[in-house]
Amino acid sequence: MVLRHPHWTFTLLVLTLASSCTTRPPVSDYPRTASYAITSGQETPLGKTLARAVRAHPDQSGFRLLPNGSDAFMMRIALVEAAQRSIDLQYFSTHDDTTGQLLLETLLHAADRGVRVRMLLDDWNLDDFRAGVAALNTHPNIEIRVFNPYSTNDQSIFAYVGNAFSRHEQFTRRMHNKALIADNEVAIMGGRNLGDEYFEASADVNFRDMDVLTAGPITGKISKSFDRYWNSAESYPVEALNLPESDGPEIAHLREELRQHWMEVKQSSSGKRLYEKSLTKQLQSGQVPLVWAKAELAADKPGKIEQPSDESDSKPEIKLDQLVNNAKAEFIIITPYFVPLDSGVEWLTSLTGRDVAVRIETNSLASTDMVPAEAGYSHYRRALVTGGVQLYELKSDRAEPLHRTMFKGSSQSGLHAKLYVIDRRDLMIGSFNFDPRSINLNTEQVLVIHSPELAGQVVKMFETISAPSVSYHVMLEDGSLVWITEENGQEVRYHSDPQAGAWRNVTSRFFSILPIDDEL
C-alpha cells in the first residue's frame, strides 16, 4: 500500500501575515531537562501484580480491548489512581470538559502523593485547555510539554497567526499519537483523544472508538516511544509558549474548581457507576482479565514531521503492508477517515483479485465529523466497489440531520476507531487512519497484536456495526452507486448520500473539487 501523491499545498497565502512572520526559536533556546521512563528494580504494586502472569507467558504481553467509552474512561482513572511512581500521557486532542476535568483532578492527586506526571500534548486543539496547562505545570511533580507549537512567548500574535499560513507545510503536520502509561507497567493505547465525545459523556456527539489495555513487555516499548517524543526537538516546555502566567494562587483556584466538579460528578448516576466498578482495586489485585499474545509496536519517529511529505517513512504503513501482503483470505478495515487515493484503490483491488475479501467500515457523510475527508473519500467509492471491495458506511443516529455542521459530527455515534484485521489472526490498533495524512503528514503509532482471540472480537464488532440496521452497504446497481440499508425492518435504497442534509452535501461537493486529497 502506498498512498503517495505529488504534494499540493494551499496556494492562497495572506501576504501581509507572511511578511510579519518570524522563525520559531529552536527548543534549545529554552531550559529543558531530558527525562526517561522509570525502570529501576523496585517493583510497584502494578508490577508485582503482573509479575506472575508475565513469567507464565514468556515473550508475550497482556491485552484487553476497551470498546465501551465509559469503561475506557474509568480504566484511565483507575490506572492513574493505581500508579505509584510515574504517569505519562501523550495525546493529540484534549478538552476542558467533564471527563477532562475529572482526569486532571485524578492526575493532581497522583502528583500530590509523589507520582511523577509527564504530559505531552499536541498544539492543534489546545486552546480551551491552555489555562489549566499553565496552572498544572506549576506543580513540582507535573511537567507539561507541547509538540510542534505554532509560536513561542517571544513572538508576536502576528507571527502566531502568520505561521499558520506561511509555514503551512510544517504546522499542518501533527502528533496524532494517543497513550497513557502508568508506572511503565500498564498502558492504554488506541483511537481515543481526551474529551467527552470519546467517553460517552457528550450530549451531542459520541464516537464509536476502541482502545486496548496493555501489560507486560510491550508497555516498555510504548514508554520508549514516549521518551523519544518527550525529549525530541519538537517538544517545547510550557514556559516557552504564549500561555497565561500562573502562580500558587492559580493552582489553588484550579484545585478548588476541580474538587467541586468532582463532588458534583460523584453524586451523579455516571459518577456512582465509576466507583461501583472499583477498577483500581481490580487492577491492583490482578482481577482484570487479559489475553496474552505476542505483539509489536510500530511507531513513527517525531522527526517524521520534518521530512518532505512525499518521502515520509510511515512505520504503521510499512507494518500494515507486510501483514496484508501475506493475507490469504480476509482484510478488514475500520477507519473514520478513509482516503485511499488511486494507489490505495489499486492495492485493495489487487487483494480482491487474488480472492482476499476486503471489507471496509467508515463514516457516511451524515455521521462524519470531518466533511473534507469524506469529500476526498467520495472520489474513490465507485472504483472500490467496482473492484470487489465490500464497502459500508455508518449511519447517523439522529432522525434529522444537523444543519451547517462541517467539523462536528451530526451523529450521536460517529465512527472514530482505527482497526485492521488480517485473516482473523492479526490485529492492528492505534491512531493510524487509512489516509494520506496518517501516512505522509502526522506522526502515528499502532500496536500489532498476533491474537486470533482479539482479532475475533474486532470481527464481531465489524459485523455488528456493518449490519443493515446500523450501516449503509454501498453497492453498484445499473452503473450507479446505491446505499442499501434497513429501516423499520424493511430494505431501503438511496441513490445519493443518505440523511446528510443539503448543507453537508453542498459542502462536500465544494471540497471534492479542491486538489487537496493528499492533505486529508
C-alpha positions as CSV (number, residue, x, y, z in Angstrom):
1,M,0.0,0.0,0.0
2,V,1.4,3.4,-1.0
3,L,-0.9,6.4,-0.5
4,R,1.6,8.8,-2.2
5,H,0.6,11.7,-4.4
6,P,2.5,14.7,-5.7
7,H,2.1,17.2,-2.8
8,W,-0.3,20.1,-3.4
9,T,-0.2,22.9,-0.9
10,F,-2.8,25.6,-0.4
11,T,-1.9,28.3,-2.8
12,L,-3.7,31.2,-1.1
13,L,-1.4,32.9,1.3
14,V,-2.0,36.1,3.2
15,L,1.0,38.1,2.3
16,T,0.7,40.7,5.0
17,L,0.7,38.0,7.6
18,A,3.5,36.1,5.9
19,S,5.7,39.2,5.9
20,S,5.3,39.6,9.6
21,C,6.4,36.0,10.5
22,T,9.5,35.1,12.3
23,T,11.2,31.8,12.5
24,R,10.2,29.9,15.7
25,P,13.3,29.7,18.0
26,P,14.7,26.2,18.5
27,V,13.8,24.3,21.6
28,S,17.5,24.6,22.7
29,D,16.8,28.2,23.4
30,Y,14.7,27.3,26.5
31,P,15.6,25.4,29.7
32,R,14.6,21.8,29.4
33,T,15.9,18.6,31.0
34,A,15.8,15.2,29.4
35,S,13.9,12.6,31.4
36,Y,13.0,8.9,30.8
37,A,10.7,6.2,31.9
38,I,11.4,4.9,35.4
39,T,12.9,1.4,35.1
40,S,14.7,0.7,38.4
41,G,14.5,-2.7,40.0
42,Q,12.0,-1.6,42.8
43,E,8.6,-3.1,41.7
44,T,5.4,-1.1,42.0
45,P,2.1,-2.7,43.1
46,L,1.1,-2.9,39.5
47,G,4.4,-4.6,38.6
48,K,4.1,-7.1,41.5
49,T,0.6,-8.0,40.5
50,L,1.6,-8.7,36.9
51,A,4.9,-10.4,37.7
52,R,3.5,-14.0,37.9
53,A,1.4,-13.7,34.7
54,V,4.4,-12.2,32.8
55,R,6.6,-15.1,33.9
56,A,3.9,-17.5,32.8
57,H,3.7,-16.0,29.3
58,P,7.3,-15.5,28.1
59,D,7.7,-13.3,25.1
60,Q,4.0,-12.3,25.4
61,S,2.1,-9.3,26.7
62,G,-1.4,-9.0,28.2
63,F,-4.2,-7.2,26.4
64,R,-7.9,-6.2,27.0
65,L,-9.9,-4.4,24.4
66,L,-11.9,-1.3,25.6
67,P,-14.8,-0.8,23.1
68,N,-17.1,0.9,25.6
69,G,-16.4,4.6,26.1
70,S,-17.3,4.8,29.8
71,D,-15.2,1.8,30.5
72,A,-12.3,3.3,28.7
73,F,-12.5,6.4,30.8
74,M,-12.9,4.5,34.0
75,M,-9.8,2.5,33.1
76,R,-7.8,5.6,32.7
77,I,-8.9,6.9,36.1
78,A,-8.1,3.5,37.6
79,L,-4.6,3.5,36.1
80,V,-3.8,7.0,37.4
81,E,-5.1,6.1,40.9
82,A,-3.1,2.8,40.9
83,A,0.1,4.4,39.8
84,Q,2.8,4.8,42.5
85,R,5.8,6.2,40.6
86,S,5.0,7.7,37.2
87,I,2.3,8.6,34.7
88,D,3.0,9.5,31.1
89,L,0.3,10.9,28.8
90,Q,0.7,11.6,25.1
91,Y,-2.4,13.0,23.2
92,F,-3.3,14.8,20.0
93,S,-6.5,16.5,21.4
94,T,-7.5,17.4,24.9
95,H,-10.7,19.2,26.1
96,D,-11.5,21.1,29.3
97,D,-14.9,19.3,29.7
98,T,-16.4,16.9,32.2
99,T,-14.1,14.0,31.7
100,G,-11.1,16.2,31.1
101,Q,-11.6,17.9,34.4
102,L,-12.1,14.6,36.2
103,L,-8.8,13.2,34.7
104,L,-7.0,16.4,35.7
105,E,-8.3,16.1,39.3
106,T,-7.0,12.5,39.4
107,L,-3.6,13.5,38.0
108,L,-3.3,16.3,40.5
109,H,-4.0,13.9,43.4
110,A,-1.4,11.5,42.0
111,A,1.2,14.3,41.8
112,D,0.4,15.2,45.4
113,R,1.3,11.7,46.6
114,G,4.6,11.9,44.8
115,V,3.9,10.4,41.4
116,R,5.8,12.0,38.5
117,V,3.4,13.1,35.8
118,R,4.6,14.0,32.3
119,M,2.1,15.3,29.8
120,L,3.0,15.7,26.1
121,L,0.2,17.4,24.2
122,D,-0.1,18.5,20.5
123,D,-0.8,22.2,19.9
124,W,-3.5,21.6,17.4
125,N,-6.5,21.8,19.8
126,L,-5.1,23.2,23.0
127,D,-7.0,26.5,23.2
128,D,-9.6,25.6,25.8
129,F,-7.0,23.8,27.9
130,R,-4.3,26.4,28.0
131,A,-5.1,28.0,31.4
132,G,-5.3,24.6,33.0
133,V,-2.0,23.5,31.4
134,A,-0.2,26.6,32.8
135,A,-1.6,26.1,36.3
136,L,-0.8,22.3,36.4
137,N,2.7,22.9,35.2
138,T,3.5,24.8,38.4
139,H,3.2,21.6,40.4
140,P,6.6,20.3,41.3
141,N,5.7,16.7,40.2
142,I,4.0,17.7,36.9
143,E,5.7,18.7,33.7
144,I,3.9,19.5,30.5
145,R,5.4,19.9,27.0
146,V,3.7,20.9,23.8
147,F,4.6,19.3,20.4
148,N,5.3,21.4,17.4
149,P,3.8,24.7,18.8
150,Y,2.8,27.4,16.4
151,S,4.9,30.0,18.2
152,T,6.7,30.9,21.4
153,N,6.3,33.6,24.0
154,D,8.9,35.8,22.4
155,Q,6.9,36.1,19.1
156,S,4.1,38.4,18.4
157,I,0.5,37.4,17.8
158,F,1.0,38.3,14.2
159,A,3.8,35.7,14.0
160,Y,1.4,33.1,15.6
161,V,-1.3,33.7,13.1
162,G,1.1,34.2,10.2
163,N,2.8,30.9,10.8
164,A,-0.4,29.0,10.1
165,F,-0.3,30.5,6.6
166,S,3.3,31.0,5.6
167,R,4.5,27.8,7.3
168,H,1.6,25.6,6.4
169,E,3.7,22.7,5.5
170,Q,5.2,22.5,9.0
171,F,2.2,23.3,11.1
172,T,-0.3,21.1,9.3
173,R,1.8,18.1,10.5
174,R,0.8,17.0,13.9
175,M,1.5,14.4,16.6
176,H,-1.6,12.2,16.4
177,N,-0.3,9.6,19.0
178,K,-2.5,8.6,21.9
179,A,-1.2,6.8,25.0
180,L,-1.4,6.8,28.8
181,I,1.2,4.8,30.7
182,A,1.2,4.0,34.5
183,D,4.4,3.0,36.3
184,N,6.0,1.8,33.0
185,E,3.9,-1.3,33.7
186,V,0.4,-0.8,32.2
187,A,-0.7,1.4,29.3
188,I,-3.8,2.3,27.3
189,M,-3.4,2.9,23.5
190,G,-5.9,3.3,20.8
191,G,-8.0,5.8,18.9
192,R,-9.5,7.9,21.7
193,N,-8.4,11.5,22.4
194,L,-9.3,13.1,25.7
195,G,-12.8,14.6,25.5
196,D,-16.4,13.8,26.5
197,E,-17.3,12.7,22.9
198,Y,-14.8,9.8,23.2
199,F,-16.2,8.5,26.6
200,E,-20.0,8.6,26.0
201,A,-20.2,11.7,28.1
202,S,-21.4,14.2,25.5
203,A,-25.0,15.2,24.9
204,D,-24.2,16.0,21.2
205,V,-21.6,13.6,19.8
206,N,-20.3,10.2,21.0
207,F,-17.8,8.3,18.9
208,R,-17.6,4.6,18.4
209,D,-14.0,4.0,19.3
210,M,-11.6,1.4,20.6
211,D,-8.6,1.4,23.0
212,V,-6.6,-1.5,24.3
213,L,-5.2,-2.0,27.8
214,T,-1.6,-3.4,27.7
215,A,0.6,-5.1,30.3
216,G,3.9,-6.8,30.2
217,P,6.9,-6.2,27.9
218,I,5.1,-4.2,25.2
219,T,4.5,-1.4,27.8
220,G,8.2,-0.7,28.0
221,K,8.3,-0.2,24.2
222,I,5.4,2.2,24.4
223,S,7.4,4.1,27.1
224,K,10.5,4.2,25.0
225,S,8.4,5.8,22.1
226,F,7.0,8.3,24.6
227,D,10.6,9.2,25.8
228,R,11.7,9.7,22.2
229,Y,8.9,12.3,21.6
230,W,9.3,13.9,25.1
231,N,13.0,14.6,24.5
232,S,12.7,15.5,20.8
233,A,13.5,18.8,19.3
234,E,9.8,19.4,18.6
235,S,8.6,19.2,22.2
236,Y,8.7,22.6,23.9
237,P,8.4,23.3,27.6
238,V,5.2,25.1,28.6
239,E,7.2,28.0,29.8
240,A,8.3,28.8,26.2
241,L,4.7,29.2,25.0
242,N,2.2,32.0,24.9
243,L,0.2,30.8,27.9
244,P,-1.4,32.7,30.8
245,E,1.0,33.2,33.7
246,S,0.2,31.0,36.7
247,D,1.4,31.1,40.3
248,G,0.5,29.4,43.7
249,P,-3.0,31.0,43.9
250,E,-3.8,29.9,40.4
251,I,-3.2,26.2,41.2
252,A,-5.1,26.6,44.4
253,H,-8.0,28.0,42.5
254,L,-7.8,25.2,40.0
255,R,-7.8,22.6,42.8
256,E,-10.9,24.1,44.3
257,E,-12.7,24.1,40.9
258,L,-11.7,20.6,40.2
259,R,-12.7,19.4,43.7
260,Q,-16.2,21.0,43.4
261,H,-16.6,19.5,39.9
262,W,-15.5,16.0,41.2
263,M,-18.0,16.2,44.0
264,E,-20.8,17.1,41.6
265,V,-20.0,14.3,39.3
266,K,-19.6,11.8,42.2
267,Q,-23.2,12.4,43.1
268,S,-24.4,11.8,39.5
269,S,-25.5,8.4,38.2
270,S,-22.4,8.2,36.0
271,G,-20.2,9.1,38.9
272,K,-21.7,6.4,41.1
273,R,-21.0,3.9,38.3
274,L,-17.4,5.0,38.3
275,Y,-17.0,3.9,41.9
276,E,-19.2,0.8,41.7
277,K,-16.8,-0.7,39.1
278,S,-13.8,-0.4,41.5
279,L,-11.4,-0.9,38.6
280,T,-8.5,0.4,40.7
281,K,-8.9,-2.5,43.2
282,Q,-9.3,-4.9,40.3
283,L,-6.1,-3.7,38.7
284,Q,-4.1,-3.8,42.0
285,S,-5.4,-7.3,42.7
286,G,-4.8,-8.7,39.2
287,Q,-8.5,-9.3,38.6
288,V,-8.7,-7.6,35.2
289,P,-8.8,-10.4,32.7
290,L,-6.1,-10.2,30.0
291,V,-5.5,-12.0,26.7
292,W,-1.8,-12.9,26.4
293,A,-0.2,-12.8,22.9
294,K,2.9,-11.7,21.1
295,A,2.9,-8.1,19.9
296,E,4.9,-5.3,18.2
297,L,4.8,-1.5,18.4
298,A,5.0,0.3,15.1
299,A,5.6,4.0,16.0
300,D,6.7,6.9,13.8
301,K,9.7,8.9,14.9
302,P,9.0,12.5,15.9
303,G,11.3,13.7,13.2
304,K,8.8,12.5,10.6
305,I,7.2,15.9,10.6
306,E,10.5,17.4,9.3
307,Q,10.7,15.1,6.3
308,P,9.3,16.0,2.9
309,S,5.8,14.6,2.9
310,D,6.4,12.5,-0.3
311,E,9.4,10.9,1.4
312,S,7.8,10.2,4.8
313,D,8.8,6.9,6.5
314,S,5.5,5.7,8.0
315,K,6.2,2.8,10.4
316,P,2.5,1.8,10.6
317,E,2.1,1.8,6.8
318,I,5.2,-0.4,6.4
319,K,3.9,-2.9,9.0
320,L,0.4,-3.0,7.5
321,D,1.9,-3.6,4.1
322,Q,3.9,-6.6,5.4
323,L,0.9,-8.1,7.1
324,V,-1.7,-7.6,4.3
325,N,0.6,-8.7,1.5
326,N,0.7,-12.1,3.2
327,A,-3.1,-12.3,3.7
328,K,-4.8,-15.4,2.5
329,A,-8.5,-14.9,3.0
330,E,-9.6,-11.6,4.5
331,F,-8.7,-8.0,5.3
332,I,-11.0,-5.9,7.4
333,I,-10.6,-2.1,7.8
334,I,-12.4,0.1,10.4
335,T,-11.4,3.7,10.0
336,P,-13.3,7.0,10.3
337,Y,-11.2,8.8,7.7
338,F,-10.7,6.7,4.6
339,V,-9.0,8.5,1.6
340,P,-7.2,5.7,-0.3
341,L,-6.1,7.7,-3.4
342,D,-5.7,5.8,-6.7
343,S,-2.7,3.9,-5.3
344,G,-4.7,2.6,-2.4
345,V,-7.6,1.6,-4.6
346,E,-5.1,-0.3,-6.8
347,W,-3.6,-2.0,-3.8
348,L,-7.0,-3.0,-2.3
349,T,-8.5,-4.3,-5.5
350,S,-5.3,-6.3,-6.2
351,L,-6.2,-8.2,-3.0
352,T,-9.7,-9.0,-4.1
353,G,-8.2,-10.1,-7.4
354,R,-6.4,-12.9,-5.6
355,D,-9.5,-13.8,-3.6
356,V,-8.8,-11.9,-0.4
357,A,-12.1,-10.5,0.9
358,V,-11.7,-6.8,1.6
359,R,-14.3,-5.3,3.9
360,I,-14.3,-1.7,5.0
361,E,-16.4,0.3,7.5
362,T,-16.1,4.1,7.5
363,N,-18.3,7.1,8.2
364,S,-21.1,8.2,6.0
365,L,-21.5,11.9,5.0
366,A,-24.2,12.0,7.7
367,S,-22.1,10.6,10.5
368,T,-18.6,12.1,9.8
369,D,-17.1,14.8,11.9
370,M,-14.9,15.9,9.1
371,V,-16.7,16.6,5.8
372,P,-13.5,17.5,3.9
373,A,-12.1,14.0,4.5
374,E,-15.4,12.4,3.4
375,A,-15.3,14.5,0.3
376,G,-11.9,13.1,-0.6
377,Y,-13.1,9.6,0.1
378,S,-16.1,10.0,-2.3
379,H,-13.7,10.2,-5.3
380,Y,-12.7,6.6,-4.9
381,R,-16.0,4.9,-3.9
382,R,-17.1,3.7,-7.3
383,A,-13.6,2.3,-8.2
384,L,-13.5,0.4,-4.9
385,V,-17.0,-1.2,-5.3
386,T,-16.3,-2.0,-9.0
387,G,-13.1,-3.7,-7.9
388,G,-14.9,-6.0,-5.5
389,V,-14.4,-4.2,-2.2
390,Q,-17.2,-4.6,0.3
391,L,-17.9,-1.0,1.5
392,Y,-20.0,0.0,4.5
393,E,-20.8,3.5,5.9
394,L,-22.0,4.1,9.4
395,K,-25.5,5.7,9.6
396,S,-26.3,8.7,11.7
397,D,-28.3,8.1,14.9
398,R,-30.2,11.3,14.5
399,A,-33.7,11.2,13.0
400,E,-33.0,14.6,11.4
401,P,-29.6,15.8,10.1
402,L,-27.9,18.7,11.9
403,H,-27.6,21.7,9.6
404,R,-24.5,23.8,8.9
405,T,-22.1,21.4,10.6
406,M,-18.8,20.8,8.8
407,F,-16.3,19.9,11.5
408,K,-18.7,18.4,14.1
409,G,-20.3,15.0,13.9
410,S,-24.0,15.1,13.1
411,S,-24.3,11.6,14.7
412,Q,-24.5,10.6,18.3
413,S,-22.3,7.7,17.4
414,G,-19.9,8.6,14.6
415,L,-17.0,6.3,13.9
416,H,-13.6,7.1,15.3
417,A,-11.9,3.7,15.8
418,K,-8.8,2.7,13.7
419,L,-8.6,-1.1,13.4
420,Y,-7.2,-3.5,10.9
421,V,-7.7,-7.3,11.0
422,I,-5.8,-9.7,8.8
423,D,-7.1,-13.3,8.3
424,R,-8.8,-13.1,11.8
425,R,-5.3,-13.7,13.2
426,D,-3.5,-10.3,13.4
427,L,-5.0,-7.1,14.9
428,M,-3.6,-3.6,14.3
429,I,-4.9,-0.9,16.7
430,G,-3.8,2.7,17.4
431,S,-4.0,6.2,15.9
432,F,-3.4,5.3,12.2
433,N,-6.1,6.1,9.7
434,F,-6.2,4.8,6.1
435,D,-5.4,8.2,4.6
436,P,-2.5,10.3,3.3
437,R,-2.5,12.5,6.4
438,S,-1.6,9.5,8.6
439,I,1.0,8.2,6.2
440,N,2.6,11.3,5.0
441,L,2.0,14.2,7.4
442,N,1.1,13.2,11.0
443,T,3.1,11.0,13.4
444,E,1.2,7.8,14.4
445,Q,1.7,4.7,16.4
446,V,-0.1,1.3,16.4
447,L,0.1,-2.0,18.2
448,V,0.2,-5.2,16.1
449,I,-1.2,-8.0,18.3
450,H,-0.9,-11.5,17.0
451,S,-4.0,-12.9,18.6
452,P,-6.9,-14.8,16.9
453,E,-9.0,-14.2,20.1
454,L,-8.7,-10.4,20.0
455,A,-8.9,-10.3,16.2
456,G,-12.1,-12.3,16.5
457,Q,-13.5,-9.8,19.0
458,V,-13.0,-7.0,16.4
459,V,-14.5,-9.1,13.6
460,K,-17.7,-9.4,15.8
461,M,-17.6,-5.6,16.3
462,F,-17.3,-5.2,12.5
463,E,-20.3,-7.5,11.9
464,T,-22.4,-5.5,14.4
465,I,-21.6,-2.1,13.0
466,S,-21.9,-3.1,9.4
467,A,-25.3,-4.7,9.8
468,P,-28.1,-3.2,7.6
469,S,-29.8,-1.6,10.6
470,V,-26.6,0.3,11.6
471,S,-24.8,1.0,8.3
472,Y,-25.3,1.5,4.6
473,H,-23.9,-1.1,2.2
474,V,-22.6,0.8,-0.8
475,M,-23.0,-1.1,-4.0
476,L,-23.2,-0.7,-7.7
477,E,-26.6,-1.2,-9.5
478,D,-27.2,-0.4,-13.2
479,G,-24.0,1.5,-13.3
480,S,-24.9,3.8,-10.3
481,L,-23.9,3.8,-6.7
482,V,-26.7,2.8,-4.3
483,W,-26.8,2.8,-0.5
484,I,-28.7,-0.2,0.8
485,T,-29.9,-0.2,4.4
486,E,-32.7,-1.3,6.7
487,E,-35.4,0.9,8.2
488,N,-38.2,-0.3,10.4
489,G,-37.4,-3.9,9.3
490,Q,-37.6,-3.1,5.6
491,E,-34.8,-2.8,3.0
492,V,-34.4,0.7,1.7
493,R,-32.3,2.1,-1.2
494,Y,-30.8,5.5,-1.5
495,H,-29.2,6.9,-4.7
496,S,-27.2,9.7,-3.1
497,D,-25.5,10.2,0.3
498,P,-28.4,9.5,2.7
499,Q,-29.7,11.7,5.5
500,A,-26.8,14.2,5.3
501,G,-28.9,17.2,4.6
502,A,-28.5,19.9,1.9
503,W,-25.7,21.8,3.7
504,R,-23.4,18.9,4.1
505,N,-24.0,17.7,0.5
506,V,-23.1,21.2,-0.8
507,T,-20.1,21.5,1.4
508,S,-18.9,18.0,0.4
509,R,-19.2,18.9,-3.3
510,F,-17.2,22.1,-2.7
511,F,-14.3,20.2,-1.0
512,S,-14.4,17.5,-3.6
513,I,-13.3,19.9,-6.4
514,L,-10.3,21.1,-4.4
515,P,-6.9,19.3,-5.2
516,I,-6.3,18.5,-1.5
517,D,-6.8,14.8,-1.2
518,D,-3.2,14.3,-0.3
519,E,-3.6,16.5,2.8
520,L,-6.7,14.8,4.1
